[in-house]
Amino acid sequence: MATTSTPTSHREELGIVVELADKQFTIAAVLITIGTPVLAYLSGITSLMFYTHVALGAFWFGLDFFFKFVLGPSLDAAPDEAAGAINHRLIPKMITVAEPLSVGVIGSGIGLTSLLGYWANPTVWLWGALGISVLMLVNGFGPLHVVTTKMAVELNKDSPDGERIDALFAKAQQWGLLQTVFMLAIIVMMVGLRGLL
């Protein structure tokens, strides 16, 4: 683990996260996950916007489920030292990918509904999807962001506090499971929006 001074602000905590994730990795993650939907929307090609939204959404959904139900339990079963070493680098990368990815998925969904003309006559499904999207962003950039950032900072200390990490991990799991529920709910809204319910 790296020797760092204790951060005194959230901005300093974010600096540690970006440094651990790698600045170039962070820039690439933001450019791909937010830049791609912006370019697709500006193209005005509905099919391109649709596939961009579906691809980013599938990536977000897959990343969420893989981390929670495959990688997370595997690391939990691994020796503390090994799990700590992996999480030290993994959590910052997850933060720097998942957060802009959430913006890209939700933004591309809003852009797609615009290109499809759904805002001209919004349905309960559309309002439901929009409401859930807002809740996902509030959760993702609120409590989930705070907890995972603090966990990344704690793991970066020379002598991480195991009890604090366990407590932060438990909170991250709770907020993360709420995000998974929102993901499943928004899929139902999108199916309804497409007239399949």
KARAJO-V307988 format. One record per backbone hydrogen bond with DSSP energy under -0.5 kcal/mol. NH is the residue of the N-H (numbers start at 1). CO is the residue of the C=O. E is the energy in kcal/mol with one decimal. If there is no record, write none. Layout:
BEGIN
nh;co;e
NH;CO;E
NH;CO;E
END
This chain:
BEGIN
nh;co;e
4;2;-0.6
13;9;-1.8
14;10;-2.6
15;11;-2.0
16;12;-1.8
17;13;-2.2
18;14;-2.8
19;15;-2.3
20;16;-2.7
21;17;-2.5
22;18;-1.7
26;22;-2.5
27;23;-2.6
28;24;-2.5
29;25;-2.6
30;26;-2.3
31;27;-2.8
32;28;-2.5
33;29;-2.5
34;30;-2.1
35;30;-0.9
35;31;-0.9
36;31;-0.5
36;32;-1.3
38;34;-1.5
39;35;-2.6
40;36;-2.5
41;37;-2.5
42;38;-2.6
43;39;-1.6
44;40;-0.7
44;41;-1.1
45;40;-0.6
46;44;-0.8
49;45;-2.2
50;46;-2.7
51;47;-2.5
52;48;-2.1
53;49;-2.4
54;50;-2.7
55;51;-2.6
56;52;-2.5
57;53;-2.6
58;54;-2.8
59;55;-2.1
60;56;-2.5
61;57;-2.8
62;58;-2.8
63;59;-2.7
64;60;-2.5
65;61;-2.4
66;62;-2.8
67;63;-2.4
68;64;-2.2
69;65;-2.7
70;66;-1.8
71;66;-2.7
72;67;-2.5
74;70;-1.5
75;71;-2.7
76;72;-2.3
77;73;-1.5
78;74;-0.8
83;79;-2.8
84;80;-2.8
85;81;-2.0
86;82;-2.1
87;83;-3.0
88;84;-1.9
89;85;-0.7
89;86;-1.1
90;86;-2.9
91;87;-1.9
93;89;-1.2
94;90;-2.6
95;91;-2.5
96;92;-2.4
97;93;-1.2
98;94;-3.2
99;95;-1.9
101;97;-2.0
102;98;-2.2
103;99;-1.5
104;100;-2.6
105;101;-2.8
106;102;-2.4
107;103;-2.9
108;104;-2.3
109;105;-1.9
110;106;-2.2
111;107;-2.6
112;108;-2.5
113;109;-2.2
114;110;-1.6
115;111;-2.4
116;112;-2.4
117;114;-1.0
118;113;-2.2
119;113;-0.7
120;117;-1.2
121;118;-0.8
122;119;-0.6
127;123;-2.2
128;124;-2.4
129;125;-2.6
130;126;-2.5
131;127;-2.6
132;128;-2.5
133;129;-2.3
134;130;-2.1
135;131;-2.0
136;132;-2.5
137;133;-2.2
138;134;-2.5
139;135;-2.5
140;136;-3.0
141;137;-2.7
142;138;-0.7
144;139;-2.0
145;139;-0.6
146;142;-2.4
147;143;-2.4
148;144;-2.3
149;145;-2.4
150;146;-2.2
151;147;-2.0
152;148;-2.3
153;149;-2.2
154;150;-2.4
155;151;-2.5
156;152;-1.0
157;154;-1.4
160;157;-0.6
162;160;-0.9
165;161;-2.5
166;162;-2.5
167;163;-2.3
168;164;-2.8
169;165;-2.8
170;166;-2.2
171;167;-2.0
172;168;-2.7
173;169;-2.5
174;170;-1.9
175;171;-2.6
176;172;-2.6
177;173;-2.5
178;174;-1.7
179;175;-1.7
180;176;-1.9
181;177;-2.2
182;178;-2.3
183;179;-2.3
184;180;-2.4
185;181;-2.4
186;182;-2.6
187;183;-1.6
188;184;-1.6
189;185;-2.0
190;186;-2.4
191;187;-2.4
192;188;-2.4
193;189;-2.4
194;190;-1.8
195;192;-1.6
196;191;-2.3
END
